[in-house]
Amino acid sequence: MKNIRSLLLFLAMGAITCIFINGNFLHRMLRTEHHERFDKPGEADRFFYEQRLYPHAIVPSHWYENAVAHINTMEAVSFSKRAEMWSWVSLGPTNIAGRVRAMAMDPNDPDVLYAGSAGGGVWKSTNGGIVWQPLSDFVPNLRIGSIAVHPTNSNIIIAGNGEGFVVWQDGMAYGRGIYRSKDAGSTWELLPATENQYF
């Protein structure tokens, strides 16, 4: 009788172990097959946070007050960004949807602005945003996710293709790499090392 009890206990423990192992394996398999994400919003948040830690390991308690004081100093010596001195006017388009994903200002001329749209390429304004003209209508991918202007040579601009996770497309909005202009946006070349949809 004692041997039968031991055998039954051993079999029960073995069955529970098998169910646990198979359950975890099935859970991992289902999660991988049906919930795999290409973007990593948690890692992006952490990276964004950690950028602001440098050179400290934690955010100082007085960071907000210092930032406000710095903004007030910048406004006092250059131009004011206060709401009562700015007014926004919609410039269109009014007949189709669209959204701006990136903006950059020429560090040597604040009237020169660049904007990248989710499906309309790179646009440029030379009069502080009053008038815009398209720059990249003939590149293979018009989905612009980022723009940067070289800090000392305003002729060099880079524009990154693609977006992160787009809900209504149920996944990533793929790009094709990074484009570079050496003539302030008149012509563009794809950087060969970045020529893939995952870059």
C-alpha positions in Angstrom: 0.0 0.0 0.0 2.8 2.4 0.9 4.5 1.7 -2.5 1.2 2.4 -4.3 0.9 5.7 -2.6 4.5 6.6 -3.4 3.9 5.7 -7.0 0.7 7.7 -7.3 2.4 10.7 -5.7 5.3 10.4 -8.1 3.0 10.1 -11.1 0.9 13.1 -9.9 4.1 15.3 -9.4 5.3 14.2 -12.9 2.0 15.1 -14.4 1.9 18.5 -12.7 5.5 19.2 -13.9 4.6 18.3 -17.5 1.6 20.5 -17.5 3.6 23.4 -16.0 6.4 23.0 -18.5 4.1 22.6 -21.5 1.9 25.5 -20.4 4.9 27.8 -20.2 6.2 26.6 -23.5 2.7 27.0 -25.1 2.4 30.5 -23.6 5.8 31.5 -25.0 5.0 30.1 -28.4 1.7 31.9 -28.6 3.1 35.1 -27.4 5.9 34.9 -30.0 3.6 34.0 -32.9 0.7 36.3 -32.2 2.1 39.2 -30.2 5.6 39.8 -31.5 6.3 43.6 -31.8 9.0 45.1 -33.9 9.1 48.4 -32.1 10.1 48.6 -28.4 8.2 51.5 -26.8 9.5 50.6 -23.3 13.1 50.7 -24.5 12.4 53.9 -26.3 11.1 55.5 -23.1 14.0 54.3 -21.2 16.5 55.6 -23.8 14.7 59.0 -23.8 14.9 59.1 -20.0 18.5 58.0 -19.8 19.6 60.6 -22.3 18.5 63.2 -19.8 20.4 61.7 -17.0 23.9 62.5 -18.3 26.2 63.0 -16.6 24.3 61.9 -13.5 22.8 58.5 -12.6 19.5 60.1 -11.5 17.5 63.2 -12.5 18.4 66.0 -10.1 15.5 67.2 -7.9 15.9 70.8 -9.2 16.0 69.9 -12.9 12.6 71.5 -13.7 13.4 74.8 -12.1 16.7 75.0 -13.8 15.1 74.2 -17.2 12.5 77.0 -16.7 15.3 79.5 -15.7 17.3 78.5 -18.8 14.3 79.0 -21.1 13.6 82.4 -19.6 17.2 83.4 -20.1 17.1 82.3 -23.8 14.0 84.2 -24.4 15.4 87.3 -22.8 18.5 87.4 -25.1 16.9 86.2 -28.3 13.2 86.1 -29.3 10.2 85.5 -27.1 8.2 82.2 -27.4 5.4 83.4 -25.2 1.9 82.5 -26.4 0.6 86.1 -26.6 3.3 87.0 -29.2 2.6 84.0 -31.5 -0.4 83.1 -33.5 -0.9 80.0 -35.6 -2.7 79.8 -38.9 -3.6 76.7 -40.8 -1.8 76.7 -44.1 -3.5 73.5 -45.4 -4.0 71.2 -47.1 -7.7 71.3 -46.4 -8.8 68.5 -48.7 -6.6 65.6 -47.6 -5.3 64.2 -44.4 -1.6 64.3 -43.4 0.7 64.7 -40.5 4.2 66.1 -39.8 6.6 63.6 -38.2 9.8 65.7 -38.1 11.0 69.3 -38.1 14.4 70.9 -38.2 15.7 74.5 -38.2 18.8 75.7 -40.0 21.1 76.5 -37.0 22.6 79.4 -39.1 19.4 80.9 -40.3 16.2 80.6 -38.2 14.0 81.5 -41.2 15.0 78.2 -43.0 12.8 75.4 -41.8 12.5 71.7 -42.9 9.5 69.5 -42.3 9.1 65.8 -42.9 5.6 64.3 -43.4 4.3 60.8 -43.0 3.7 60.4 -46.7 4.7 63.6 -48.4 8.5 63.7 -48.2 10.6 66.7 -47.1 9.4 70.3 -47.3 11.3 73.5 -46.9 10.5 77.1 -45.9 12.9 80.0 -46.3 10.7 82.6 -44.7 9.9 81.2 -41.3 7.1 78.9 -42.3 4.9 81.2 -44.4 5.5 79.4 -47.7 6.6 75.8 -48.1 7.9 73.9 -51.1 8.4 70.1 -51.5 12.0 68.9 -51.9 12.0 65.1 -52.2 9.0 64.2 -54.5 11.2 61.9 -56.6 12.8 59.7 -53.9 11.5 56.1 -53.7 10.0 56.4 -50.2 8.2 59.6 -49.1 7.6 58.5 -45.5 9.8 60.7 -43.5 10.3 60.1 -39.8 13.3 62.3 -38.9 15.3 65.3 -40.2 18.5 66.8 -39.1 20.6 69.8 -40.4 24.4 69.7 -39.9 25.3 72.1 -37.1 28.0 74.0 -39.0 27.3 73.2 -42.7 23.7 74.1 -43.5 23.9 72.5 -46.9 24.0 69.0 -45.4 20.7 67.6 -44.3 19.7 64.0 -43.5 16.2 62.6 -43.6 15.3 59.2 -42.2 12.5 57.1 -43.7 9.8 55.2 -41.8 7.9 55.5 -38.7 7.5 53.3 -35.6 4.4 51.3 -34.8 1.3 52.6 -36.7 -1.9 51.3 -35.1 -4.1 51.3 -38.2 -1.5 49.5 -40.3 -1.1 46.9 -37.5 2.7 47.1 -37.5 5.6 49.2 -38.6 5.4 51.8 -41.3 8.5 50.8 -43.2 11.1 53.1 -44.6 14.0 52.6 -46.9 17.0 54.0 -45.0 18.5 57.5 -44.6 18.8 60.1 -47.4 21.4 62.8 -47.5 21.4 66.2 -49.3 24.6 68.2 -49.8 22.9 71.1 -51.4 20.3 72.2 -48.8 17.6 69.8 -50.1 17.8 70.3 -53.9 19.0 66.8 -54.5 19.1 63.6 -52.3 21.1 60.4 -52.2 20.4 57.2 -50.3 23.2 56.2 -47.9 24.0 52.7 -49.1 24.8 51.3 -45.6 21.2 52.2 -44.6 19.3 50.7 -47.6 16.9 48.4 -45.9 13.3 48.6 -44.6 14.3 47.9 -41.0 16.9 50.7 -40.7 
